[in-house]
Amino acid sequence: MKKLSAALLLLSTAVYAQPYDNSLTEEAIKKRLQPVGDVYLAGETAAADAAPSGPRSGEQVYQAACFACHGSGALGAPKTAADWEPRLAKGMDTLLDHAINGFNAMPPRGTCMDCSDEEIQAAIDFMVKQ
């Protein structure tokens, strides 16, 4: 009985000690329930903010898609200039082909499926200069 009383006291103290959270307001709930995206059928026009804003820079692609592996060196991903040297020795065309089509642990396009070949090239140029 003492253990049960102690557990109930601990539980009630923990519940009471929780700070007030505004996440239960009606506005917060509506915001959480909003759809993530929209679906457009053939012939419909997309919203203006959904249109691409132009090609991304190498740094933008690196931060969005490449950093997870190339920033940490995960699975042998080249991180430093010394790591890039053997790959650059094979030629930039081979390096670009491996980045686009995948090679060893490198997935195709480095998981950036919406990146153009030019954006992939810009990301490689950015990483090689690091």
C-alpha positions as CSV (number, residue, x, y, z in Angstrom):
1,M,0.0,0.0,0.0
2,K,2.9,2.3,0.8
3,K,4.4,1.7,-2.7
4,L,1.1,2.4,-4.4
5,S,0.7,5.6,-2.4
6,A,4.2,6.7,-3.3
7,A,3.6,6.0,-7.0
8,L,0.4,8.0,-7.0
9,L,2.1,10.9,-5.2
10,L,4.9,10.9,-7.7
11,L,2.6,10.7,-10.7
12,S,0.3,13.5,-9.4
13,T,3.4,15.7,-8.7
14,A,4.8,15.0,-12.1
15,V,1.5,15.9,-13.8
16,Y,1.0,19.0,-11.8
17,A,4.6,20.2,-12.4
18,Q,4.3,20.2,-16.2
19,P,4.3,23.8,-17.5
20,Y,1.2,25.1,-19.3
21,D,1.5,24.4,-23.0
22,N,-0.2,26.6,-25.6
23,S,-0.2,23.7,-28.1
24,L,-3.8,22.9,-27.1
25,T,-5.2,26.2,-28.4
26,E,-7.6,26.1,-31.3
27,E,-5.1,27.9,-33.6
28,A,-2.3,25.6,-32.7
29,I,-4.4,22.5,-33.4
30,K,-5.6,23.9,-36.8
31,K,-2.0,24.6,-37.7
32,R,-0.9,21.1,-36.9
33,L,-3.8,19.6,-38.9
34,Q,-3.1,21.6,-42.1
35,P,-2.2,19.5,-45.1
36,V,1.5,19.2,-45.9
37,G,1.0,19.9,-49.6
38,D,-1.5,20.2,-52.4
39,V,-2.4,18.0,-55.3
40,Y,-2.9,19.4,-58.7
41,L,-4.6,17.5,-61.6
42,A,-3.6,17.8,-65.2
43,G,-4.5,21.3,-66.5
44,E,-4.6,23.0,-63.2
45,T,-2.0,25.6,-62.2
46,A,0.1,25.3,-59.1
47,A,0.3,28.0,-56.5
48,A,2.8,30.7,-57.1
49,D,4.9,29.7,-54.1
50,A,5.2,26.1,-55.4
51,A,7.0,27.2,-58.6
52,P,10.8,26.6,-58.6
53,S,12.8,29.8,-58.0
54,G,15.6,28.8,-60.3
55,P,18.7,26.6,-60.0
56,R,20.1,26.2,-56.5
57,S,23.7,27.0,-55.7
58,G,26.2,24.2,-54.9
59,E,26.2,25.3,-51.2
60,Q,22.4,25.1,-51.1
61,V,22.3,21.6,-52.5
62,Y,25.2,20.6,-50.2
63,Q,23.3,21.8,-47.1
64,A,20.0,20.3,-48.2
65,A,21.1,16.9,-49.5
66,C,24.9,16.2,-49.2
67,F,25.8,17.4,-45.7
68,A,24.4,14.4,-43.9
69,C,27.1,12.1,-45.3
70,H,29.8,14.4,-46.6
71,G,29.8,16.6,-43.5
72,S,30.4,13.6,-41.2
73,G,32.2,11.2,-43.6
74,A,29.6,8.6,-43.1
75,L,30.1,5.3,-45.0
76,G,33.4,6.6,-46.4
77,A,32.0,9.8,-48.0
78,P,34.8,12.2,-48.9
79,K,34.9,15.0,-46.5
80,T,38.3,16.7,-46.9
81,A,40.4,17.8,-49.9
82,A,42.6,14.7,-49.3
83,D,39.6,12.5,-49.4
84,W,38.6,14.0,-52.8
85,E,42.0,13.6,-54.5
86,P,41.7,9.9,-55.5
87,R,38.2,10.6,-56.8
88,L,39.3,13.6,-58.8
89,A,42.1,11.6,-60.3
90,K,39.5,9.5,-62.1
91,G,38.2,12.7,-63.8
92,M,35.3,15.0,-63.3
93,D,33.1,13.2,-65.8
94,T,33.5,9.9,-63.9
95,L,32.9,11.7,-60.6
96,L,29.7,13.4,-61.9
97,D,28.5,10.1,-63.4
98,H,29.0,8.4,-60.0
99,A,27.1,11.2,-58.2
100,I,24.2,11.1,-60.7
101,N,23.9,7.3,-61.0
102,G,25.2,6.2,-57.6
103,F,28.4,4.3,-56.8
104,N,29.2,2.0,-53.9
105,A,27.5,3.5,-50.8
106,M,26.6,6.7,-52.7
107,P,22.9,6.6,-53.6
108,P,21.8,8.1,-57.0
109,R,21.9,11.9,-56.9
110,G,22.8,11.6,-53.2
111,T,19.1,11.3,-52.5
112,C,18.4,14.7,-54.1
113,M,16.0,13.5,-56.7
114,D,14.8,17.0,-57.6
115,C,18.4,18.2,-58.3
116,S,19.3,18.8,-61.9
117,D,22.7,17.6,-63.3
118,E,23.9,21.1,-63.1
119,E,23.0,21.4,-59.5
120,I,24.8,18.1,-58.7
121,Q,27.9,19.5,-60.5
122,A,27.7,22.7,-58.5
123,A,27.4,20.7,-55.3
124,I,30.5,18.7,-56.3
125,D,32.4,21.9,-57.1
126,F,31.4,23.3,-53.7
127,M,32.5,20.2,-51.8
128,V,35.8,19.8,-53.6
129,K,36.8,23.4,-52.6
130,Q,36.1,22.7,-48.9
